[in-house]
Amino acid sequence: MSGDQTEIVMEEEKKPAENSNMVTVDRSRSGGVYIPPFKLKQMQQAMDKNSKEYQRLMWDALKKSLNGIVNKVSSTNIRNIIPEVFQENLLWGKGLFCRSIMRAQAASPAHTNVFCALIAVVNTKIPEIGDLLMKRVLFNFKKSFKKRDKVTLLTYAKFIAHLINQKVAHEILGLKLLLRMLTEPTHDSVEVAVCFFKEVGKTLETVAPQGFLIIQEQFRTILQEGQLDKRTQYIIEGLFAVIKKKFSDFPDVIEELDLVEEEDQMTHELDLDEDYDIKRNLEYFKFNPNFSDDMDVYKELRTEILGEDDDEDQEDEEEEGWEDNKDANQQEQVRDMTGEEVTALRRQIYLTLQSSKDHDEAAHKLCSGPCKDYSNAEHLAAMLVEACAMSKTYIRYHGLIAERFCLLNRDYQAAFEEEFSLQYSLSYNLETTKLRNITRLFAHILQCDALPWEVLKCIRLNEQDTTSGSRIFIKILFLELAELIGLAKLCVRLNEPVLQPYVAGLLPRDNAKNTRFAINYFTSFGLGGLTDELREHLEQAPKQPFVLPEDDSSDDETSSSSSSSSDSDSDSSSSSSSSSSSSSSTAPKKKKRRKD
């Protein structure tokens, strides 16, 4: 992004506050320090509405408000949420609104139809938002298609399908996407195409019957050729079963979300091969010298949309809101040092996990509830691992939720990295069932690349640094990874040059003893193929002859010399004693002879 396109205000010079009761606004990108509502209101009244400080304050409030509105929308309350959406300045924050929609949809694909219904309503009044969102979704889809990222492709394919159902995107785009994925079919592209066709098939059958028949014939040709594996063929057969039922399980638009009349619909025609400007600069704060005029323009547009004559009722509601927030924040000043808040938060997370029907519903509830703030990522990771450990057997439901949150934000990924190191260090204290469940959870996150493989740096596979629990942990982890991605791919992954600094402890080459230990360990449970390079390293390493240490030999020599000297001393002493005794024995004999 060039400097000509946007000017991102990161930090400004600090100015002294005119009023001692005023709080200096932190103009950092994170939103700054907390400001009590009553002081915030004083600042808004005292500030110049064309100043950077005031605009920065309003920008942060707009971002938080849009995130909150998008996260709480559902099929039951969408009619009440729509007026709240138009109360915000969508012309100024259209980049923020599109980002909030895309993040919420990525966290909860099961509610994609709800988010698309909201976009369809906004698109009728402000078509620029629908056009910007379509360009960003299409850009991310093509990016994921080049990377062959199936998980992300499925998410964006579902998003585009429901945008076509809501007539925000043209059906020609859907047909081009299907042809692109089926021209050179692979296992992943066919699976994504089947999921996309299930969601959009009913609409295509109605508005483009000829294209519908062409795509259906393309699937039939792929099935008859039989070049793909059995699993993919079963997926295509399942699609034909859905077509036979007239897409009864995949409606285009349900009654609760049919909010736009046909004459009011605005459809955007985008070309699949064209590169569009997705305007990332709209997500960042930019000073606007004509801010007051733009606000007045949007107030007129809002009055036209909502049919409001004036904003007096809204101002009264805002004043009541400031007072309510003031009382609430005065209560929040009392800090709980007993840990009850953390206990209540973890209880809420656990109950949400247990009461949800599937992982999509659980992720949506958690994002709109206790995990709305990324600061609770540590508690979410701990409770998810604990809930998985408490199960009698491993349930893939927990792994899918962990995968979704790791892909959602880097804070959740870091929390699960810390949890991996913690559980590995405490593996000696876990029961076998809990250890197996936890290890399989982390294996699922690793195999889908939601968790970086650098977490393996905490493992040091040798006789001194491992316990029985940690060896079981490593065994279950790699057996599960080998089952999920295959032994050959696992071997290639571990031998990648980028990962070598992080797997140096897992596949040690520092000395021959540790290398032999790792080879024997992996071979003992059938994963000896992971140690092929270790075996080559061990064979190519120079063999050192066995030589006694010099210190030991010198000690032996000194001990032998001392023993020999002691022996000689004892011999000499014994000889001297014997000589003295003999001399003493002979002395009296001579005396006797003299007497005679």
N, C-alpha and C positions, 0 to 999 in steps of 0.2 A: 504494500500500500504506500503510495507516494505521499509526500507532505503536501502536495497541491490538492489532493482529494479531501483531506480532513485535517483538522488541528485538534489533537487530543490533549485536553488540559489535564496534566498529571499533578502539577504542584504550582502554587502561586506564592508570591511574596506575602508574608504575614503582615497584616495591618492592625494597628492597635484599635481595640474596641472603644467606641465613643461612650458607651454606657458600661459601668462596672458590672451590672447584672447580666450583660450580654455574654454569650459564650462564643469563643472563636470557632469558626466552622473549619473542620479538617477537610481539605479539598482533595484528599487522596481518592484513588479509584475505588477503594473498597467501601466508601460511603462515610468514613470518618467516625469520630467518637459518638457515643450516645448523647443526645440532647433532649432534656425533658420537654414535654409538649408545651407547657406554658411559656418556657423560655424560647422555644421554637416559634411560637406565635408572636412573641415580642420582636424577635428578629425579623420575621416576615413583615411585620408592620413598619419596622424602622428602616429596613433595607430598601434600596432603590431597586425597583423591579427590572431594571435593565442592567443591573450589576452582575458580575460573574458569580459572586457568592450566592445571591438569591437564585439565579438560574441553576447553580449546582445543587442547592438545597431542594429545589422543585424536581430536578432530575432524579435524585436519589429517592424521593418520595414516590415519584411516578414508577420507577423500577420496582420498588417493593410492592406497590399497590397492584401492578399488573401481574406480578408473580403470584400474589395471593389470590387474585380473582381466577386466574387460569387453573391453579391447583385445586380449587374447590368446585369447579364446574362439573356437572354430571347431567345425565339425561332427565333427571327429575327436577333439577333446579335451574336448567339452562335459560328458561324464560325469565327468571328473576335475575339471572346473572347478566344478561345482555344489556339492560339499562345501566348497570354498574360499569360495564366495559366502556360504554359511550360517555360516561361521566369523566373518564380520563382523556387526556389530550393524545389521541391516537395519531394525529398528524405529526406531532413532535416525537412521539415514542413508538413509531411503527416498527423500527428495528428491534426495540425491546420486546414489543408484543409478539413479533414473529419468533424471536429467540425463545420466549417463554412457552409458546405453543409447541415448538419443535422439541424442546427439552421435556415437556410434560408428556408428549406423545412417545418419545423414546423411552421414558421411564414406565409408561403404561400403554403398550400398543392395543390392549383390549378395549380401551376407551377412545380409539382413534376416530370412530364415527362421531363422538361427542365433540371433539376438538374441531373436526371438519365442519360440523353443523354451525359451530360458533363462527368459524372463518367465513362460511357461506353468508351468514347474516351481516357480518362486518363488511364483506366484499360488495354487498349491494349498495352500501352507503359510501364506502371508501375503497374503490377498486385498486388503488395503489398498494394496499396491504395484501390483497389476494395475489396480485401480480408478483410482489416481492417474495411472498412465501412460496409460491410455485417455483420461482427461479432458484430459491435456496434449496428446496426439497429436491428438485431435479439435479442441481449441482452435486448434492451429497449422494444421490443415487448413482450418478455416473462415476463419482469418485470411488464409491464402495464397489461398483461393478468392475472397475479396473483393478482394485486390490483383491477382488474375489472374496470379499468379506460377507459371507452368507447371512450371518446374524443381523448385521446392519442393513443388508439388502432387503431382507424380509420386512424389517420395520418400515423402511421408506417405501417399499412396494405397496404395503398396506395403506400408508398415508396417501400416496398418489391415487390408489384405487378409490378411496372414499372421497377424495377431492373430485374425482370424475363422477362419482355417484351424486354428489351435491352440485354438479354442473359448474364447479369453480374451474376445473380443467376440462379441455376438450377430449372427446373420446378417441380422436385420432392419435393423441399422445399415448394412450393405453395400447392401441394396436401396434404402434411403432415399438413400444417397449417389449411387447410380447414377441414380435418378429425378431427383434435384436437378440433376445435371450434364446430363441428357438432355432435361429439360423445355424449356429454351430453349437449344438446342445452338449452340455456337460451335466454331471449329476446335480451340481449345485444350481446351475442356471435353470434346469428343468424344474427343480423343486421350487425355486422362487417364482417361476412362471406359473406353476400350478396354483400356488397360494394367491398370487395376484389375480389369476383368472377366476378363482372361486369368489373373490371379493367383488370383482367388477363385471363378472359374466352376465348377471341379470340385466345390468344397464346396457352392455354391449349388444345383448340379444334384442333389446327393444329399439335402440337408436341406430345401431349399425349391424343389422342381421347378416349382411354379406361378409363383413370382417369377422364376425363371430364364427361363421361357418369355415372361413379360411383358417383361423386359429385352431378350431376343433379338428380340422383335417390334418393340420400340422402335428398336433399331439398324437393323432391316430397313426400317422406315418412313423413317428419316433417309436411308438409302441410296437409296431409291426416289424420294424428293422431289428429290434432286439439288441442293439449295440450297447445299451446301458445296463447297469446291474439290476438285480431282481427288485431291490428296494425301490428304485426309481420307477420301475415298471408298475409296481403295486401302487405307487403314488398317482401315476397317470390313470390307472384303472379306478382308483378312488374318485378322481376328477370326473370320469365319465358317469360314475354312479351319482354324483352330485348334479351333473347336467340332466341325467334322466329324471331326477326328482324336481327339476325346474328351479334349482337353487333355493329350495325351501328353507334350508338351514343357513343360507347366506343372503338375507334381504339387502336390497340396495340402500334404502332409507327407511328406517322404522318410523312409526307414526309420531312418536314423541319428538323426533329430530327433523321432521318435515316442516320447516319454519319459513321457507322462502317460496313465494309464488313464482310461477314459471315466467311471467312477464317481467319480474324484478331481478331475475338471475343474470349475473355477469360472468361470462365464460371467457377464459384466457387461452389463446392458442399459442403454444410454445413449440419450437422446433427442437427435436432431440439432439441434433448435431450442432446446434449453435451454442456458443459460449456467451453466457449472460453475465452482466455485472450484478453480483449479489449484494453489493453495498454494505460491506462489513462496518464501514465507518459510522453507520447509523446506530450502532450499538454503544457508541462511546459519546461522552459528553462533549459538546462543541458550543462555544459561546455564540449567541445569536444577538446581534445589536438591535434587531427589530422584534425582540421577544414579546413586548406588550401588544404590538399590532397582530402578531401571529396568534396570541392568546385570544384576542378579540375576534379574530376570524373563526377560530374553532368554537368559541362560545356561540356565535351565530349558527354555525353548522350543527352544533349540539342541540340548540333550540329548535332547529328545523327537523332534526331526527326524532327527538324525544317529545316535541310539542310543548316545551316549557316557555312560558312568557318571560319569566325573570328568574334570577338565581337567589332570591331572598330565602326561599325554603331551604335551598342547598346550604347557604351560609349558616342558617340557624342549625341545621343538622351538623355542620362542621364544628360549630361552637360547642354543641352538646358532645360531639365526639372528642373534642379537645379536653373537656371536663372529665369525661369518662376515662380517657387515657391518663389524665393527671392522677385521678384516684387510683387507677390500676397500677400506675408506676410508683405511687407512694407506697402501695402495698408491696411492690416488688423490691423495695429498698431493704426489706427485712430478709436477711440471708439465712438460709437453712443450713446449719453446720452439722446436722445429724444424718444427712444423706437420704432424707425421705423423698426429696424431689427426684433424685437419681433412681431410687427404688420405684417410684410411681411411673417414671418414664420407661424403665425397663419392663414393668408390668404391662404398660399399655402396648409396648412393642410386641411382647410375647402374646398377649391376647389378640392382637391384630393378626399375627402369624397363624395362630390356631383357628381363628374364626373365618379366614378368607377361603374362598372356593378354589382359587388357583393363584399362581405366582403373579400374574398380571394384576389381579385385584388387590393382592397384598402390597405390591409395589406402589400402586396408585394410592391406597389408603395411607401407607407410610409416608409417601412424599407429601401428601396433603395434610398429614397429621403430625405425629411426633417427630418425624425426620424431615420436616419442612426446612429446618435450619441445618446446615452442613456441620455445625459444631457438635451435633449428636451422632456423628459417624462412628465414633469409638463405641458408644453404647449399642448402636445397631449391630455392629460387627460382633460384639461380645454376646449379645442375646441371640443372634442368628446361629452362632457356633454352639451356644449352650442348648438351644432348642433342637438343633440337629443331633447333638450328643445324647439328649434325653430320649430320642426315638429308639424303638426296639431294633429297627433296621434302618439303613440309610434310605432317605426319601429324596428324590431328585428335585422336589419342590424347593427345598432350602438352597440347593445349588443354583437353581435358576434365579432366585431372588438375589443371592449374593452376586451372581454374574451381572444382573441388571444394574445393581447399585455401583459395582466397580466400574462399569462402562459409563455410568452417569456422571461421575465426578471424581477428580483425583483425590479428594479428601477421603471418600469411602475406600478407594484403592489403598491409600496409605494405612487406613485403619485395619484392613484385612491383612496387609503385610505385617503389621505389628502383632496381629492375632496369630499369624502363622508362626512367627518366632516364639511367641509365648507358649503356644500349645506344644511346639516341638520341645521346648525346654522343660515343660511339665509332663511330658509323655510318660515318664517313669511312674507317675502318680495316678494314671488313668486306667480305668477298667478296659478290658479288651474290646467290648462292644462300643463304648464311647470313643475309644481310640480309632476304631475302624470307621465309625461314622464321620468323625472330624476329618480324618485323613482323606476319605473319599470326597468330602465337600471341597477341600482344597485342591484335590486332583481335578475335579470338574472345573473349577475356576481357572486353573492353570491351562488345561487343554483347550479352552476357548480363548486364551490370551486376554482374559479380563484381569488377571493378576500377572504382573511381570515375573519372569523366571529368575530374576535376580534375587528373589527371596530364598533360593537354595543356598545362598552364601552362608547362612547360619548353620549348615550341616557340615560336620567334620567327621568323616567316616574312617575311624581307626579304632584300635582296641582300647585306647585310653580314654578317648572323648565320647564314647557311646555307651549307653546302657541298654538293658534288654528292651525297655519301652521305646527308646529312640530307634533301635534297630527294627522293631515291629512297625513303627511309624514310617520309616523309609521303605520297608518292604511293601506295605500296603499301598503307599503313595505311588511307587513306580509300577507295581502290578496293575493298579487301576489306570495309570497313564498309558501303559502298554496296551491295555484292553480298549481304551477309548480312541487313541490315535494310531496304534500299531507300533510294534517294536522297531521297525525300520525308521519310521518318522521320528520316533523318540530318540533313537541313536543319532540321527542327523541333527536333531535339535540340540542335544547335549554337546555335540561336537562343533557347534557354530563358534567362530572366533570371538564373537561379541560376548558370549556367555562364559568363556574360559576363565576369566578372573573370579567368577561367581561359583563355578563348579569345581574349583581347585581343591576344596575340602571334600567334596563328594567323590571325586575321582582323583585321589592324591597321587602325586608323582615326586613328592619331596624325598622319600627314601623307599628302598625296596620292600621293607617290612610292611609299611602302610599300603603300598601298591598291591602286594600279594593278599593282604587282608581284604581290600575292596574287591579284587577279582574273585576270591573264594566266596565272599559274601553274596555278590550278585549271581554267581553261578549256582549257589545253593538253592535258589528258588526259580531257576529257569530263565534268568535275564543276563546270561553270560555274554550275549551279543553286545551289551553296552560297554563291555570291557575289552573289546578287540584292540583298540588303540593303546590301552594300558598294557596289554600283553606284548604288543610290539615294542612299546617303550621299555618294558622289562627285559625283553630279549636284546635290544640294542644297547642297553646300559652296560658300561664296562664292569666286568666281574672282578671284584677285588679279592685277592688271595687272603686266606685266613692266617693272620700273623699275631703272635702273642704280643700284648702291649709291653713296651719297654719298661715301664714302671714295675710291672709284676716281675719281670725277669731280674731286674736289678735288686728288687726286694728279696727274691729267692737267693741270688748270689750272696747278698749281704747276710741273709739268715744262715746260709750254708757255711760261709766263712766264719761267722760268729759261733756257729755250732762246732766247727772244726777247731777253732781257737779255744773254745771252752773245753772241747775234748782233750786238746793238747795240754791245756792248763790242768785239767783233771789228771791226765796221765803224769804230767810233771809233778803235780802235788802228791799223787799216789806213789811215784817213784821216790820222791823226797821223803815221804813218810815211811816208805818201806826201808829206805836207806837209813833213816834216823832210828827206826825200830831195830834194824839189824845192828847198827852201831851201838845202840843202847843195850842190846842183848849180849853183844860181845864184850862190852866194857866190864861187866862184873866178872866175866870169866878170866880176864887178864889179872884182875885184882886177886882172884883166888889163887892163881898160879904164883903170884908174888908172895903170897902168904906161905905157900908151900915151900 
